[in-house]
Amino acid sequence: MVTVLRTQGLRVVNDHHPAHVHVFGDGHAKVNLLGAHGAPELVWADRMTRGDVRRAMQVVAERQEALLARWESIHGRSH
């Protein structure tokens, strides 16, 4: 896994197919970059408060385009 972003106390790392990232803070969350409606979608969260999950989802949503472009530069097109 490659770290692609550090912000607001979170570390976002790129992972394999399908297009998703893992967000690490005090806990860990997995977020699909392209959910059912094209928006990021939480897959699961472990040991993260609701506030941390909201913050992680906000970071991924605000940077979705850049994170997806970085994911595709490493793994190829996701769709």
C-alpha positions, 0 to 999 in steps of 0.5 A: 500500500502506498501513502497518497495523502496525509491531512488532518491527522489522517493517512490515506493509502492506496490499495488494490482492485476495486478502486479504494483507499484505507484511511488511518487515524486512531483507527482504520477505515476502508473507503471505495472511491466509486460507490454505487452513485459515484460518490465515495462509500464507506466499506467498514471502519474499525476503532474509529469514532463517528467523528473520525469516520465523518472526517475521513469520509469528508477528506476522501469526498473532497479529494475523490478526483485526485485520489482516483487519478492517483489510484489509476496511475498505480493500478490502471483504469478502475472502470 
